[in-house]
Amino acid sequence: MRNSPRVPLENRISYRCLSVASRITRHLAPRWKSEFGLTVTSWRVMAVIGRYEPLSAMQVAERTSTDAFFVGRAIDKLVEQGYLKKGVDPDDRRRLRLSLTATGRKVHRQVEDMINLVEADLLAGIPADHLSTFFATMSLLESRAGRLGGCDP
């Protein structure tokens, strides 16, 4: 193993990204819980399904980087709440396809609006060229990180 430069915690990509994401989540999660009965994990599941539906439970677990057990529990709760529906995959009848219900789409849109408002507030005042560089850099990092451990971005 080659020697790598020692990077202080406050300069690590993973630490900084997780710190920002955690702060946003801690700020919004109580509202998700009180208004829609959503946990952080159930929101992640719902967000991914809302963006890429229809998906199998395995695909949701991969896209959220969440253990399949926790994804399964979140799916069951979201179905119980009327936010998700399960259908049969026409290509493999043994596999379920998950998609949002009409109510689920409405809740998804409302939570997305909450997140967008917080992120817009965080980004306000940052010069456009900084934002452009930031998002381009994040895309490169996501692409490169997707190669770690055989994961797909």
C-alpha positions in Angstrom: 0.0 0.0 0.0 1.4 3.3 -1.0 1.7 6.2 1.4 -1.0 8.8 1.0 -0.9 12.3 2.3 -2.5 12.8 5.7 -5.7 14.8 5.3 -7.2 16.5 8.3 -10.7 15.6 9.1 -12.1 19.0 8.2 -10.6 18.6 4.7 -12.0 15.2 3.9 -14.6 15.0 1.2 -16.7 12.4 3.0 -16.7 14.3 6.3 -17.7 17.6 4.7 -20.4 16.2 2.4 -21.9 14.2 5.3 -21.8 17.2 7.6 -23.8 19.4 5.2 -26.2 16.6 4.3 -26.7 15.7 8.0 -27.4 19.3 9.0 -30.0 19.7 6.2 -31.6 16.4 7.2 -31.7 17.2 10.9 -33.3 20.5 10.1 -36.1 19.0 7.9 -36.6 15.5 9.4 -38.9 16.6 12.2 -41.3 18.2 9.7 -41.2 15.1 7.5 -42.1 13.0 10.5 -44.9 15.3 11.8 -46.5 16.2 8.5 -46.1 13.0 6.6 -45.0 10.3 9.0 -41.7 9.8 7.2 -38.4 8.8 8.7 -35.1 9.7 7.1 -34.8 6.2 5.6 -38.4 6.2 4.3 -37.8 9.6 2.7 -34.6 8.3 1.0 -36.5 5.3 -0.3 -39.4 7.5 -1.5 -37.1 10.1 -3.1 -35.3 7.5 -5.1 -38.5 5.8 -6.2 -40.0 9.2 -7.1 -37.0 10.0 -9.3 -36.4 6.6 -11.0 -39.6 4.7 -10.7 -40.5 1.9 -11.2 -37.7 0.2 -9.3 -37.2 -3.1 -7.5 -36.4 -3.1 -3.8 -32.8 -4.2 -4.6 -32.4 -1.3 -7.0 -33.6 1.1 -4.2 -31.1 -0.4 -1.8 -28.3 0.1 -4.3 -29.3 3.7 -5.2 -29.7 4.7 -1.5 -26.6 2.8 -0.3 -28.9 1.5 2.5 -29.1 -2.1 3.8 -31.8 -4.1 2.1 -33.4 -4.9 5.5 -34.0 -1.3 6.3 -35.2 -0.6 2.7 -37.7 -3.4 3.0 -39.0 -2.1 6.3 -39.3 1.4 4.8 -41.1 0.0 1.7 -43.6 -1.9 3.9 -44.3 1.3 5.9 -44.7 3.4 2.8 -47.1 0.9 1.3 -49.1 0.9 4.6 -49.2 4.8 4.5 -50.5 4.7 0.9 -47.5 6.4 -0.6 -46.1 3.4 -2.5 -47.7 0.6 -4.6 -46.2 -2.7 -5.6 -46.6 -4.2 -9.0 -45.3 -7.2 -10.8 -42.3 -6.7 -13.1 -43.3 -7.9 -16.5 -39.8 -9.0 -17.3 -39.4 -11.1 -14.2 -42.7 -11.9 -12.5 -40.9 -12.9 -9.3 -39.7 -9.3 -8.8 -41.8 -6.4 -7.6 -41.8 -3.0 -9.2 -42.3 -0.1 -6.8 -43.8 3.2 -7.8 -45.5 6.1 -6.0 -49.2 6.4 -5.6 -51.0 9.7 -6.4 -50.8 10.5 -2.7 -47.1 9.5 -2.7 -46.4 11.8 -5.6 -48.1 14.7 -3.8 -46.0 14.1 -0.6 -42.9 13.6 -2.7 -43.4 17.0 -4.3 -44.0 18.7 -1.0 -40.9 17.3 0.6 -38.9 18.1 -2.5 -40.1 21.7 -2.2 -39.0 21.8 1.4 -35.5 20.6 0.5 -35.3 23.0 -2.5 -36.1 26.0 -0.3 -33.4 25.1 2.2 -30.8 24.4 -0.5 -31.7 27.6 -2.3 -31.2 29.5 1.0 -27.8 27.8 1.5 -26.7 28.6 -2.1 -28.0 32.2 -2.1 -25.2 34.7 -2.4 -22.7 32.2 -3.8 -21.4 33.5 -7.1 -22.7 31.7 -10.2 -19.2 30.7 -11.3 -18.5 29.1 -7.9 -21.7 27.1 -8.1 -20.9 26.0 -11.6 -17.5 24.8 -10.5 -19.0 23.2 -7.4 -21.6 21.1 -9.3 -19.1 20.1 -12.0 -16.7 19.0 -9.3 -19.4 17.0 -7.5 -20.3 15.3 -10.7 -16.7 14.2 -11.2 -16.4 13.0 -7.6 -19.7 11.0 -7.9 -18.4 9.4 -11.1 -15.1 8.5 -9.6 -16.6 7.3 -6.3 -18.9 5.1 -8.3 -15.9 3.0 -9.1 -15.1 2.3 -5.5 -16.1 -1.1 -4.4 -17.8 -1.9 -7.7 -20.7 0.5 -7.0 -22.5 2.3 -9.8 -23.1 6.0 -9.3 
